[in-house]
């Protein structure tokens, strides 16, 4: 039904953009009470945009850039957060969210997402995907950051249910963001009767993680789950293996805690890896990520897009510490000089 209506409207458009705008305005009135009115009006708005001249588009962009309430509030609270004034930042965001109407919400036809880079989008397509039309939230509308930062501040003030709501809004926008998934895990470690949700989300975070810190934090979160399950050897293995990616004091602390409970637990790294394999826990970075990084590096380099090539080389090197990758980074940097 939706596709037929849109195709019919498009078929009636001609070469005259002024007449097209008038016609599209009339169609907004025709379909305002239709069951798919929300979806149809959005698509008509996109057609209206195509009817604007470049001067009109630039004028609209200029107004949009000047009036950017999300960017404004995030800039306002960033100093408070950096200064550790979480309550001040939260009060400002509370006031903002009371009147915030919401933006880029999914409908019957479209899903709205934001990905930091092509790697995240390819992870999304590989593991999640959508049967709806994929729409992209513009870079200048940082809705993902708004929900994530608000959820983080709510978590810091122990407003767990509300924090979960907004972190889930953020995950809906970017379902493969390990950073956000791991923040949600913190709620499930504290605010649920079991660690089951925590385990599930931490496993997802590990699957999508491409920064060493996120990989390490995923293993530590899984380690918390196995401590709760009283499987101390597995927990020990997770905390010890996490230090292959980040030497974090929390890992040392948990290892010492486990030893205080059972002084006989003292595993070598190969023993830790064997335990994780036996538990079907992912070892290191997801192979799909490495394969995708190599593909992106090759594609951007072939097209002489050297800044993008360097970006993905740096991501790969952070994970692998591979000498060949480092050498290639240096070659690309020399090209850019």
C-alpha positions as CSV (number, residue, x, y, z in Angstrom):
1,X,0.0,0.0,0.0
2,X,2.7,2.5,1.0
3,X,4.9,1.7,-2.0
4,X,1.9,2.1,-4.4
5,X,1.0,5.5,-3.0
6,X,4.6,6.8,-3.2
7,X,5.1,5.4,-6.7
8,X,1.8,7.1,-7.8
9,X,2.9,10.5,-6.3
10,X,6.4,10.2,-8.0
11,X,4.8,9.4,-11.3
12,X,2.9,12.7,-11.3
13,X,6.0,14.8,-10.8
14,X,7.3,16.7,-13.8
15,X,10.2,19.0,-14.7
16,X,8.8,22.2,-13.2
17,X,10.0,22.2,-9.5
18,X,7.6,25.0,-8.5
19,X,4.6,23.0,-9.8
20,X,6.0,19.9,-8.1
21,X,6.2,21.7,-4.7
22,X,2.6,22.8,-5.1
23,X,1.5,19.3,-6.0
24,X,3.4,17.7,-3.1
25,X,1.9,20.2,-0.7
26,X,-1.6,19.1,-1.9
27,X,-0.7,15.4,-1.4
28,X,0.3,16.1,2.2
29,X,-3.2,17.3,2.8
30,X,-4.7,14.3,0.9
31,X,-2.8,11.7,3.1
32,X,-2.8,13.5,6.4
33,X,-5.3,11.0,7.9
34,X,-4.1,7.9,6.1
35,X,-3.0,4.9,8.3
36,X,0.5,5.3,6.9
37,X,0.3,9.1,7.1
38,X,3.5,9.4,9.2
39,X,5.5,7.4,6.7
40,X,4.0,9.0,3.6
41,X,4.5,12.6,4.8
42,X,8.1,11.9,5.6
43,X,8.7,10.6,2.0
44,X,6.8,13.6,0.5
45,X,9.1,15.9,2.6
46,X,12.1,14.2,1.1
47,X,10.6,14.8,-2.4
48,X,10.0,18.5,-1.4
49,X,13.7,18.8,-0.5
50,X,14.7,17.6,-4.0
51,X,12.5,20.3,-5.4
52,X,14.5,23.1,-3.7
53,X,17.1,25.0,-5.5
54,X,20.7,24.9,-4.2
55,X,20.3,28.4,-2.8
56,X,17.2,27.3,-0.9
57,X,18.9,24.2,0.4
58,X,22.0,26.2,1.6
59,X,19.7,28.7,3.3
60,X,17.9,25.9,5.1
61,X,21.2,24.3,6.1
62,X,22.4,27.6,7.5
63,X,19.3,27.9,9.6
64,X,19.6,24.3,10.8
65,X,23.2,24.8,11.8
66,X,22.4,27.9,13.8
67,X,19.4,26.2,15.5
68,X,20.8,22.9,16.8
69,X,19.4,22.4,20.3
70,X,21.0,18.9,20.7
71,X,24.5,20.2,19.9
72,X,23.9,23.2,22.1
73,X,23.0,21.2,25.2
74,X,25.8,18.7,24.7
75,X,28.3,21.5,24.5
76,X,26.8,23.1,27.6
77,X,27.1,19.9,29.7
78,X,30.5,18.7,28.4
79,X,32.4,21.0,30.8
80,X,30.3,19.9,33.8
81,X,31.0,16.3,33.0
82,X,34.8,16.8,32.5
83,X,34.8,18.6,35.8
84,X,33.0,15.7,37.5
85,X,29.9,17.9,38.1
86,X,27.5,15.1,37.1
87,X,24.5,16.4,39.1
88,X,24.8,19.8,37.4
89,X,25.0,18.2,34.0
90,X,22.1,15.9,34.8
91,X,19.9,18.8,36.0
92,X,20.5,20.6,32.7
93,X,19.7,17.5,30.7
94,X,16.6,16.7,32.8
95,X,15.2,20.2,31.9
96,X,16.1,19.7,28.3
97,X,14.6,16.3,28.0
98,X,11.3,17.4,29.5
99,X,10.5,19.5,26.4
100,X,12.5,17.5,23.9
101,X,10.0,16.2,21.2
102,X,12.1,13.3,20.0
103,X,13.6,13.0,16.5
104,X,14.3,10.3,13.9
105,X,11.9,7.8,15.4
106,X,11.3,4.5,13.6
107,X,8.0,4.1,11.7
108,X,6.3,1.3,9.8
109,X,8.5,1.8,6.8
110,X,11.9,3.2,8.0
111,X,14.5,2.6,10.6
112,X,16.9,5.4,11.7
113,X,20.5,4.6,12.6
114,X,23.8,6.3,13.1
115,X,27.2,4.6,12.6
116,X,30.5,6.1,13.6
117,X,32.2,4.5,10.5
118,X,31.6,2.0,7.7
119,X,33.0,-0.9,9.9
120,X,30.0,-0.4,12.3
121,X,27.5,-0.4,9.5
122,X,29.0,-3.6,8.1
123,X,28.8,-5.2,11.5
124,X,25.1,-4.1,11.7
125,X,24.4,-5.6,8.3
126,X,26.2,-8.9,9.1
127,X,24.7,-9.6,12.5
128,X,21.4,-7.6,12.8
129,X,20.1,-6.0,9.5
130,X,16.7,-4.6,8.9
131,X,13.7,-5.5,6.7
132,X,12.7,-1.8,6.7
133,X,14.3,1.1,4.7
134,X,17.5,2.1,6.5
135,X,17.7,5.9,7.0
136,X,20.8,7.7,8.4
137,X,20.7,10.2,11.2
138,X,22.8,13.2,10.1
139,X,26.2,13.8,11.7
140,X,25.0,17.3,12.9
141,X,22.2,15.8,14.9
142,X,24.0,13.8,17.7
143,X,21.0,12.0,19.0
144,X,23.0,8.9,19.9
145,X,25.3,11.0,22.1
146,X,22.4,12.7,23.8
147,X,20.8,9.4,24.8
148,X,24.1,7.8,25.8
149,X,25.3,10.7,27.9
150,X,21.8,11.1,29.6
151,X,21.7,7.4,30.3
152,X,25.2,7.5,31.7
153,X,24.4,10.3,34.1
154,X,21.2,8.6,35.2
155,X,23.2,5.5,35.9
156,X,25.7,7.5,38.0
157,X,22.9,8.8,40.1
158,X,21.4,5.3,40.5
159,X,18.2,6.0,38.5
160,X,18.5,2.5,37.0
161,X,15.2,2.1,35.2
162,X,15.3,5.5,33.6
163,X,19.0,5.0,32.7
164,X,18.1,1.7,31.0
165,X,15.3,3.4,29.0
166,X,17.7,6.0,27.5
167,X,20.6,3.6,27.0
168,X,18.3,1.3,25.1
169,X,17.2,4.3,22.9
170,X,20.9,4.8,22.2
171,X,21.4,1.1,21.4
172,X,18.4,1.2,19.1
173,X,20.2,3.9,17.1
174,X,23.5,2.0,17.0
175,X,23.0,-1.6,18.0
176,X,26.7,-2.5,17.5
177,X,28.2,0.2,19.8
178,X,30.1,-1.8,22.4
179,X,30.6,1.3,24.5
180,X,26.8,1.7,25.0
181,X,26.2,-2.0,25.4
182,X,28.8,-2.2,28.2
183,X,27.2,0.7,30.0
184,X,23.9,-1.1,29.9
185,X,25.7,-4.1,31.4
186,X,26.5,-2.0,34.5
187,X,22.8,-1.7,35.2
188,X,22.2,-5.4,34.8
189,X,25.1,-6.1,37.3
190,X,23.3,-4.0,39.9
191,X,19.7,-3.8,39.2
192,X,18.6,-7.4,38.3
193,X,18.1,-10.6,40.2
194,X,20.4,-12.6,37.9
195,X,23.4,-11.8,35.7
196,X,21.9,-13.5,32.7
197,X,21.2,-10.2,30.8
198,X,24.6,-9.0,31.7
199,X,26.2,-12.1,30.2
200,X,24.2,-11.8,27.0
201,X,24.9,-8.1,26.5
202,X,28.6,-8.5,27.3
203,X,28.9,-11.3,24.7
204,X,27.4,-9.0,22.1
205,X,29.8,-6.2,23.2
206,X,32.7,-8.5,22.7
207,X,31.5,-9.6,19.3
208,X,31.2,-5.9,18.1
209,X,34.3,-4.5,19.9
210,X,37.1,-3.1,17.8
211,X,39.0,-1.0,20.4
212,X,41.3,-2.9,22.8
213,X,39.7,-1.1,25.8
214,X,36.3,-2.3,24.8
215,X,37.5,-5.9,24.3
216,X,39.1,-5.9,27.7
217,X,36.1,-4.4,29.4
218,X,33.9,-7.1,27.7
219,X,36.1,-9.8,29.2
220,X,36.0,-8.2,32.6
221,X,32.2,-7.9,32.5
222,X,32.0,-11.6,31.6
223,X,34.4,-12.3,34.5
224,X,31.9,-10.6,36.9
225,X,29.2,-12.9,35.6
226,X,31.4,-16.0,36.3
227,X,32.2,-14.8,39.8
228,X,28.5,-14.5,40.4
229,X,28.1,-18.0,39.1
230,X,30.9,-19.1,41.5
231,X,33.0,-20.4,38.5
232,X,36.2,-18.9,39.8
233,X,38.7,-20.5,37.3
234,X,36.7,-19.2,34.3
235,X,36.5,-15.8,36.0
236,X,40.2,-15.8,36.6
237,X,40.9,-16.8,33.0
238,X,38.7,-13.9,31.8
239,X,40.4,-11.2,33.9
240,X,43.9,-12.5,33.1
241,X,43.2,-12.6,29.4
242,X,41.6,-9.2,29.5
243,X,45.0,-7.8,30.3
244,X,46.3,-8.8,26.9
245,X,44.2,-5.9,25.7
246,X,44.3,-3.4,28.6
247,X,46.3,-3.4,31.8
248,X,43.5,-2.2,34.0
249,X,43.7,-2.0,37.8
250,X,40.2,-3.6,38.1
251,X,41.5,-6.8,36.5
252,X,44.3,-7.0,39.0
253,X,41.9,-6.4,41.8
254,X,39.5,-9.1,40.7
255,X,42.3,-11.6,40.2
256,X,43.5,-10.9,43.8
257,X,39.9,-11.3,45.0
258,X,39.7,-14.7,43.3
259,X,43.0,-15.8,44.8
260,X,41.8,-14.7,48.3
261,X,38.9,-17.2,47.8
262,X,41.1,-20.0,46.4
263,X,44.8,-19.6,46.6
264,X,45.4,-22.6,44.4
265,X,44.0,-20.8,41.3
266,X,47.0,-19.5,39.3
267,X,46.6,-20.2,35.6
268,X,49.1,-19.6,32.8
269,X,47.9,-17.6,29.7
270,X,47.6,-20.8,27.5
271,X,45.5,-22.4,30.3
272,X,43.3,-19.3,30.4
273,X,42.7,-19.4,26.6
274,X,41.9,-23.2,26.8
275,X,39.2,-22.5,29.5
276,X,37.7,-19.7,27.4
277,X,37.6,-22.0,24.3
278,X,36.0,-24.7,26.3
279,X,33.3,-22.2,27.4
280,X,32.8,-21.1,23.7
281,X,33.9,-17.6,24.6
282,X,35.3,-15.6,21.7
283,X,39.1,-15.4,21.8
284,X,40.4,-12.0,20.9
285,X,38.8,-9.8,18.3
286,X,36.0,-11.1,16.1
287,X,37.6,-12.4,12.9
288,X,34.9,-10.7,10.9
289,X,36.2,-7.4,12.1
290,X,39.7,-8.1,11.0
291,X,38.6,-9.3,7.6
292,X,36.4,-6.2,7.2
293,X,39.2,-3.8,8.3
294,X,41.5,-5.4,5.6
295,X,38.8,-5.0,3.0
296,X,38.2,-1.3,3.9
297,X,41.9,-0.5,4.0
298,X,42.3,-2.1,0.5
299,X,39.3,-0.3,-0.9
300,X,40.2,3.2,0.4
301,X,43.9,2.8,-0.6
302,X,42.9,1.7,-4.1
303,X,40.7,4.8,-4.4
304,X,43.6,7.0,-3.1
305,X,41.5,8.0,-0.1
306,X,44.5,8.1,2.2
307,X,43.0,9.8,5.3
308,X,40.3,7.1,5.4
309,X,43.0,4.4,4.8
310,X,45.1,5.7,7.7
311,X,42.0,5.8,10.0
312,X,41.3,2.1,9.5
313,X,45.0,1.2,9.6
314,X,45.2,2.8,13.0
315,X,42.2,0.8,14.2
316,X,43.8,-2.4,13.0
317,X,47.2,-1.6,14.6
318,X,45.6,-0.8,18.0
319,X,44.3,-4.3,18.1
320,X,47.0,-6.3,16.4
321,X,50.3,-4.3,17.1
322,X,51.3,-5.8,13.8
323,X,54.6,-4.6,12.3
324,X,53.4,-4.8,8.7
325,X,50.4,-2.6,9.6
326,X,52.7,-0.1,11.3
327,X,54.9,0.1,8.3
328,X,51.9,0.6,6.0
329,X,50.7,3.4,8.3
330,X,54.1,5.1,8.0
331,X,53.9,4.9,4.2
332,X,50.5,6.4,4.1
333,X,51.5,9.2,6.5
334,X,54.4,10.0,4.2
335,X,52.0,10.3,1.2
336,X,49.9,12.8,3.2
337,X,52.8,15.0,4.2
